[in-house]
């Protein structure tokens, strides 16, 4: 039976937090220091005090990728502790950069690294909050997704609570993150949670980056879209791929590397090669256009709200060719980078998990049931004391 959404208790305080995020793109750990100030009702003002991307070394990235495919209990155990050290390093570095004293920080919110996400059953984020707490001397809130899944939700996306409480803009907005996976939050003019909707639109830059690495192992991604700019888009490939059942499935829905995996990338490249006179730049251009097409397709299918503006964040927002393709695909909507309205868009998800840590400490539910489909609102995360 679906429960009546609980009314969140009013926030008793603001505070300064560290947020840590490692996404499906596996670029590194995004670490942010954010100060939240209640602004009335349930909303907050946010000040980004520091932001740092702790890039993975190649061997670190390979260990995480390998853990998503297979591993022994010993390997997972050792990786968890090592990963906790990497997260602690990122937290220490961003605090040093920001000049914020640890004594002024209420807690660290850490997303961990998703190793497996199976909506409707389970979700697993690798994390070691005890290691982070010992290294930093700060309380750590972690494991945010499992409670929502236990309550019948998708466990994702969780960023919509921040989109609604921090970034409501007086108009209908679509806040589109393009990380390894793409996700959108539809926020009403007044930020009312009951009207907020969110879901994963598709592969983000996860497929694009993997295509680039497969074609040229010396590259991590298509910097500034320079390769895609030289290619032509293979439209029949895109139309064929959009027939995948995921894109037609009604929200709430979430996805990840479990669907858009290495085998998917191999099939994508093979499909492109089957077309006539295809070069590597054409494959990269098609992968770029595919990301834009999945977002536009999701908007047409599932967003009846009168949105006026699309705010784009995540690594994909740094790719001018992808942004231009997205503008064409969602015309006449206005497409603006998150940076232009607020702060560095790559910090947005780390800030969201800092906010989720605050909500946990205040006993305020952190999920948006219109986004995850959970039976009711829940306080998310588990606390590891300092």
C-alpha positions, 0 to 999 in steps of 0.5 A: 500500500502506498503511504501518504508522503510525510511532511518533513520537519523544518530544518533546525539549523544549517551548517558546513559539510563535505560531500564526496561523489564518485560516479559511473564515469570513474573520472575521480572523486568530486569533493565539495565543501558547502555551507547551507543556510535555511531560507524559510519553508524547506528551502536552503541557500548554498555557498560552495566554499571549496571544490576539488576533483581527486582524479583516479590513477589508471590502476585505481580506475582499473581496480574499480572497473574490475570490481564491477565485473568480478572479484573475490571476498578478499579483493572486495575487502581490500578495495573497500578499505583502499577506496576509503583512503582515497575518499579520505584523501579527497576530503582532506584535500578539499578542506585544505583548499577551502581553508575551512577548519575541520572543527567547523564541519558537521559531517561528511556525506559520501555516496561511495562507488556503485558496483551494482544497482538492480532496481526493485531488488538491491543496490551496492555502493562500495564505501568505508565510512569508518576509514574516512571517519578515522582519517578525518576525525569527522562524522560520516553519513553514507549508504544513502540508497539502500533505505529507499530500495528497501522501501520499494524505490529505485534508490535513484536518482537521489539528487532531486532533493537538492535540485528542489531545495537548492535550485528552484528558479521561479520557473519550470526547469529541467536540471539535466545532469550528464555524467556517466549516466544522464538524469533529469529533475523537473522542478516547479517554480516554487520547488514543491516536492510533490511536483518534483519528478526525476529519472535517469534519461540514459547513458550520459557520457558513459557510452561515449567515453567508453567508445573513445577509449575503445577506439583509442586506448590512449584517450580517456574521453573526447576532450572538447568534442574535437573528435566528434566535430570531425565526424558525421552522425549515423542517424539510422544507428541512433534510431535503432538504439532508441528502440531499447526497452529502457527508453520506452519504460515509464518513470520512475526508473534508473539505470547504470553500467549494468545495462550500458556496459562493455558489451553494449559499447561493443555492439554500438561500435559494431552497429556503426561499422556496419554502415557504409564508409565509417571512420572513427570520428563518425562513431564518436560523433554518433555516440555524442549525438546518441546521448543528446537524442536519449535526453530529447527523447525522454523529454518528449515522452515523459515531461508534460510540464511546461519547462522553459529552461534546461540547466546542464551539469556534469562532465558532459556540460564541458563538451561544446559539441554535445551541448550544441547537439542537445540544443538542437535536439530539445529546441525551442527550450533554452539550454544553459550550463549550470555554471552560468546560474550557480557554480561549477556544475561538476560540484553539484552532485557532491553538494547534493550528498553534502545536503543529504548528510545534513538532512540525515542529521536533522532527521529529515527525509531525503528521498523524493518519492515521485523520483524513486517510486518508494512507498514513502519518504525516508531518512536516508543514510547511516551515521558513523560517528567521529 
